[in-house]
Amino acid sequence: MNIRISGVARNSVVDGPGIRYVVFAQGCPFDCEGCHNPQTHDFDGGELTDTEIIAGEIKKDPLLSGATFSGGEPFAQAKAFIDLAKRLGGANIVCYTGYTFEELYRSDKPETRELLSLIDVLVDGRFDKSKKSLELKFRGSANQRAIDSKESVKRGKAIEIIL
């Protein structure tokens, strides 16, 4: 399946626990002031690739702790990220989103709920420059939460975790 990405980071230690393969989605509706990845905002930018190719790269690296979906906004391409998550066959997935869990959970798009159910850790909320902190682990601003996505979908409410 086609997926539009800004790029990848093959051995990141700052985008979730352990060593992670990060896929940066291209396209974001939020345009948060001070965003760490402003080059990912244009929905027509980046490059088209295939989820099968990305999954193959991830699977062949035995040192990875999992994959991270970042952005841009992964939920803007939910179907492609669902396909990628399924191809990873149970790998640990962290996903960064500008949406809150509650916004995603209430969505009337079935692919939104499906992607939520495939993610292990959801880091939610728009980056807020006024709440930026370098002391937060795997988050950019204090309003963002680390959420156990699968358990939260089961319970119908955000279950925060400490990373």
SVG drawing of the C-alpha trace seen along z (x, -y; Angstrom):
<svg xmlns="http://www.w3.org/2000/svg" viewBox="-19 -30 40 41">
<polyline fill="none" stroke="black" stroke-width="0.4" points="0.0,0.0 1.3,-3.5 2.3,-5.7 3.5,-9.3 6.5,-9.9 8.9,-12.7 11.6,-10.2 12.7,-7.5 15.1,-7.3 16.6,-3.8 18.1,-3.7 16.4,-6.3 16.7,-6.3 14.6,-9.5 11.3,-8.4 10.2,-5.8 11.8,-3.2 14.7,-1.2 16.1,-1.4 13.3,-2.3 12.7,-2.6 10.8,-5.8 8.5,-6.5 7.7,-10.2 4.3,-10.7 4.1,-13.5 1.2,-15.9 -0.2,-17.5 -3.3,-19.7 -2.1,-21.3 1.0,-23.5 1.9,-23.9 4.1,-26.8 7.6,-25.6 7.0,-22.1 10.1,-19.9 9.3,-18.6 7.8,-21.6 9.0,-20.0 6.4,-17.3 3.3,-19.7 2.8,-19.9 0.5,-17.1 2.0,-17.1 5.6,-17.0 7.8,-14.1 7.9,-10.9 5.5,-8.0 6.8,-4.6 5.2,-1.3 4.4,0.1 5.8,3.5 9.2,1.9 9.2,0.2 8.0,3.3 10.7,5.3 13.4,2.9 12.1,3.0 11.8,6.8 15.3,7.4 16.9,5.4 17.0,7.7 18.2,4.9 15.0,2.8 12.7,2.6 9.9,1.5 8.6,-1.1 7.5,-4.6 4.9,-6.4 5.6,-10.2 4.9,-13.1 3.4,-14.9 0.2,-13.3 0.0,-9.5 -3.8,-9.5 -4.1,-11.6 -3.0,-8.4 -4.6,-5.9 -5.2,-3.2 -1.6,-3.2 -0.4,-3.1 -2.9,-0.2 -1.4,1.7 2.2,1.0 1.3,2.0 -0.3,5.3 2.8,6.1 4.9,5.7 3.1,8.6 2.9,7.6 6.0,5.4 5.8,2.7 4.4,-0.5 4.6,-4.0 2.6,-6.7 2.8,-10.5 -0.3,-12.4 -1.6,-16.0 -5.0,-14.7 -6.0,-13.7 -7.0,-10.2 -10.6,-11.4 -10.8,-13.1 -9.6,-9.9 -11.8,-7.6 -14.9,-9.6 -14.0,-9.7 -16.7,-8.3 -13.9,-6.9 -13.5,-3.2 -9.9,-3.3 -9.1,-5.7 -10.3,-3.2 -8.6,-0.3 -5.2,-2.2 -5.6,-3.0 -6.1,0.7 -2.8,1.6 -0.7,-1.0 1.0,-0.1 1.8,-3.6 0.0,-6.8 1.7,-10.1 -1.2,-12.5 -1.8,-16.2 -0.6,-19.1 2.9,-20.5 2.5,-23.5 5.5,-25.8 4.5,-27.5 4.7,-24.0 7.9,-22.8 10.3,-21.0 13.5,-19.1 13.0,-17.1 10.0,-15.2 10.7,-11.7 9.6,-11.1 7.3,-14.1 7.8,-17.7 5.4,-19.6 3.8,-19.0 0.3,-18.8 1.1,-15.7 0.4,-12.3 1.8,-8.8 -1.2,-6.4 -1.6,-2.7 -3.6,-2.7 -4.8,0.8 -6.1,0.8 -7.6,-2.6 -9.6,-1.4 -10.9,1.5 -11.9,-0.7 -13.2,-3.6 -11.0,-6.1 -7.4,-7.3 -5.1,-5.2 -1.9,-7.1 1.4,-5.4 4.9,-6.4 7.6,-5.8"/>
</svg>
